[in-house]
């Protein structure tokens, strides 16, 4: 892995550990010579993770739709800022640039980006590791819901296991570096449920 895309909130959330851990992740990426690819903003956890990488003298590539730049949220201190026209172009470019994905706490946008990358992996469009940094149990209910999808016959366990989860930055990066993508199709028929 050379570059990691991080999806996360444009807000800080209600617990200071979210911001602290986002900044710590950025510093860790820099110390491991892993470049950050992210949404290009200077606000919330997005800004914190980018600042952490920059504080560690690492490289940060932001991918920002032009309409968000006009709202004055673009991070001006990045190694590179790539401007695109649409949110779809943003996700495509972030996928093209990265070797793995980490989700930090966030809202609808974070989940949408995370699940699209996960779906692309499930369909075999890429073999990149996809991780959740489960800060302070933020994603506990989501992880439980993924298990419910398996139990109810809508998701294969091997596909559920594509989601790497840890509350430790070091452990999550270790899981990602050792990830092997599944070699099975995603479809489940009546006979296998």
Beta strands, then each sheet from edge to edge (+ up, - down):
strand 1: 3-7
strand 2: 35-38
strand 3: 60-65
strand 4: 80-84
strand 5: 100-103
strand 6: 129-133
strand 7: 163-166
sheet 1: 4+ 3+ 2+ 1+ 5+ 6+ 7+
end
